[in-house]
């Protein structure tokens, strides 16, 4: 049977790997050229004087 300390070390290590992979995936998603239009629209929408939500 695996000791408690070994399980804690394994779960902490896998947690770090998991969050690093999620971080990299978010950065890749944000840098994709096909998302530029929607991100630019979101950045400019705060400055628009409209009373309706963004599309």
C-alpha positions as CSV (number, residue, x, y, z in Angstrom):
1,X,0.0,0.0,0.0
2,X,1.2,3.5,-0.8
3,X,2.1,5.7,2.2
4,X,0.2,8.9,2.9
5,X,3.3,11.1,2.3
6,X,3.8,9.5,-1.1
7,X,0.2,10.1,-2.1
8,X,0.4,13.7,-1.0
9,X,3.5,14.3,-3.0
10,X,2.0,12.6,-6.1
11,X,-1.2,14.6,-5.9
12,X,0.7,17.9,-5.4
13,X,2.9,17.1,-8.4
14,X,0.0,16.2,-10.6
15,X,-1.9,19.3,-9.5
16,X,1.0,21.5,-10.6
17,X,1.3,19.7,-14.0
18,X,-2.5,20.0,-14.5
19,X,-2.6,23.7,-13.7
20,X,0.5,24.3,-15.9
21,X,-1.2,22.6,-18.8
22,X,-4.4,24.6,-18.3
23,X,-2.3,27.8,-18.2
24,X,-0.5,26.9,-21.5
25,X,-3.9,26.1,-23.1
26,X,-5.3,29.4,-22.1
27,X,-2.3,31.3,-23.4
28,X,-2.5,29.4,-26.7
29,X,-6.2,30.1,-27.0
30,X,-5.7,33.9,-26.3
31,X,-2.9,34.1,-28.9
32,X,-4.7,32.4,-31.8
33,X,-5.3,34.8,-34.7
34,X,-8.9,33.7,-35.2
35,X,-9.8,35.1,-31.8
36,X,-8.4,38.5,-32.4
37,X,-11.7,40.0,-33.8
38,X,-13.7,39.0,-30.7
39,X,-11.1,40.1,-28.3
40,X,-10.7,43.5,-30.0
41,X,-14.5,43.9,-30.0
42,X,-14.6,43.1,-26.3
43,X,-11.8,45.6,-25.6
44,X,-13.7,48.3,-27.5
45,X,-17.1,47.5,-26.2
46,X,-16.4,49.1,-22.8
47,X,-15.8,52.4,-24.6
48,X,-19.0,52.2,-26.7
49,X,-22.0,54.3,-25.6
50,X,-24.7,51.7,-26.1
51,X,-27.6,50.6,-23.9
52,X,-27.6,47.0,-25.3
53,X,-25.3,44.1,-24.7
54,X,-22.6,43.2,-27.1
55,X,-23.3,40.5,-29.8
